[in-house]
Amino acid sequence: MKLEQDYLVNFLYLVQNVIARQVNLAKLEGEPREICGVDVAYKGEVGVAVVVCDGENQLVKKATGRVGFPYIPGLLFMREAPLMIRALQDLKPDLLLVDGHGIAHPRRSGIATVLGVLLNIPTIGVAKSRLVGEVIEENGINYVVLNGEKVGVKVGKYYYSPGNLVSLDDVINLSRMGYPRVLREADRLSKVYRNDLKLS
């Protein structure tokens, strides 16, 4: 069983490496009109993914389902991305903020990167802990640096990094606005819906 798990983990690492090669760190074109945030909360083995969008219309969507993949650092996408993708069905926001990492990741392929590449939308990861690299201050900005490359920034207790179709400058601009409201609401509502779950 351990050998099978090792094979699976190594295969998923290869998947992440393939996804990382598809990343496009291009600057956002204009000001995003619709910004969405997505987060997941759990009750036992059941997860609730919630998307909150700010734009012309306030929008909240959710998806609930059993989560069979265990939490393995660096492989969060296997646990949460399927639910997040279901919650995002029929949505194509100008910018998606994800509770998790973008390229500030051991294989430059955190959950924000995976979602950005698979859905072909601009994404930024906003995480509560650092997975890789070191924080180096330069001109008043705390950069997350991995192998000599700036892959994100730290503001307060949060770590921001590009996922896909955004630049590091876009990430810095977003981080200066404080913790995003859409992510705060997605976090809050995911816990509300989780607490309302009635498990059989």
N, C-alpha and C positions, 0 to 999 in steps of 0.2 A: 504494500500500500504506500509506504514511504517513497519507494522508487517511482511509482506511478505519479505521485504528487510532485516529485522533483521534475519529472518529464513535463508535466503540465505547466509548472511554473516556468521552466526554461522555454517552453513553447510560447507562453504569454509574453515573456521578455522579448522574444523574437518579433512577436506581433507589435509590441510597443516600439521596437527599433524601426520596423517598417513604417509605422504611423509617423514617427518622428521625422522620417525622411520626406514626408509629404507636407510638413509644416511650411507655411508661408508667413513670414513676419513682416507683412506689408502694413504701412500706415493706414489707419481708418480713413475712408473717403468722406469728409464732412462730419458734421455733428450727428451722432446716432439719434434717431427720432424715437425708436422703441428699444428700451433696455430691459432685459429680463434677468432674473436671478433664480437659481435652482438649488435646492437642498433636499436632503433625505433624513427622515427620522425613523426609528425602529421600535417595534414592540415585539420582543422575541425574534422570531425568524421572519416577521412581516415588516416590510419597509413601505413608507409613504413618501413619494417624491412630490414636491410642490414647486410650481413655477409661478412667479409673480412678475408681471410686466408693467412698466410705466411707459406711457406713450399717449396717443390720442385717446385711447380707451384703457382704463385700468382692467387688468385681466389676471385671474387666478385659475390655474389648472392643476390637477393632481392625478397621480397614478399609484395604485396600491398593489402589492404582490409579494409573494414569498421570495426570500433571498437565500439562495442555497450556497453561495460562495463565501468562504470565511474571510475575515479581515486579514489581509496580508499587506504590510507596509509596501507601498510602491505599486500595488495592484488594485487600488480602490476602484478602478474603472470596471472590473469584473463584478464587483459587488453592487455598484450603484448606477453605472451607465445604462443598463437595460431599462430600469425604472425611469430614469431621467429622460431617456429617449421617448418612452411612452407618454410621459407627461408633456413633452415638447411636440407631440404629434400635431401636424398642421400649422406649426408656428415656425417662422423664420425671422427672428428678431435681428435688428441692426447690430446688437451686441448682447451676448449672453455671459453673465457672470456666474461662475461655478464655485461652490464650496469645495475647494480642493486646489491642487497645483496645476500649473501649465507646464512650461519647459523647465521650471526649477525642480527638476526631478532626476533621479539617477539615470534614466534612459531618455530624458527630455520629452517625456510622453505621459504627463499626469492626466487626470480625468478631464480637465478643461481642454487639453490638447486633443485627446481622443474624441471628445464630443465635437470640437471644432472641425477636425478633419473629416469625421464620419458624416456630419451634417452640413459641412461646407459653410459654416457661419463664423463670424468673428467671436472669439471667446477670450476671457481673462479668468485665471484662477485666483481665488482669494482664500488663503489657508491660515489656520491658526497656529501652525508649527512649521519649522523648517526641516525639509527632508535632506537637502544636500548643500554643499558649498559653505561659504563663510560670508558674514556681513561686513562690508567695507564702506566706510563713510567717505564720500567725495563731493565737494561743493554743496554740503548740507543735505545730501541724499544718501540714505543707507542702502547700498546696492547688495543684492545677493549675487555672489561671484562664484562660478563653477569653472574650474580649469582655466582661469584667466578671463572668462567671458561673463559679462553682466547678463544674468538670466531673470532678474526680478528685482523688486525693492521691498524693504521692510518699513512699514509705517505703523507706529504704535506697536500693538501686539500681532499685527497681521502681515502676511507675506503675499505680495501681489506678483503674478508672473504672466507673460503672454501665453495664450493657448494656441490660437491660430488666427490668421488674417488681422492681426494687430501688431503694432510696434511697441518697443519698450517705452518710447515717449508717450504713447497712448496710455500705457499702464501707469506711468508716473503721473500723468494728468488726472487719471481716475483716482489714484491713491490720495491725491491732495484734497479730494472732496470729502474725505472721511469714509467710514465703513458704509458701503452702498445700502440704501434703504431697501431696494428690492431683495437683497440677500438677507437683510435683517427680517423682513417680512416672510420670506420663504422659510427661514429657520423657525420663526415663531409659529407660522401656520402648520408647518410639518409636524411640530410637537402637539399642536391643538388637535389635528386630525388623527395623529397617532394615539393620543389619549382617548379619543372617541371610538377607537377600534374595538370591536367585540369579536374576540377570537374564539373559534369553536374548538 
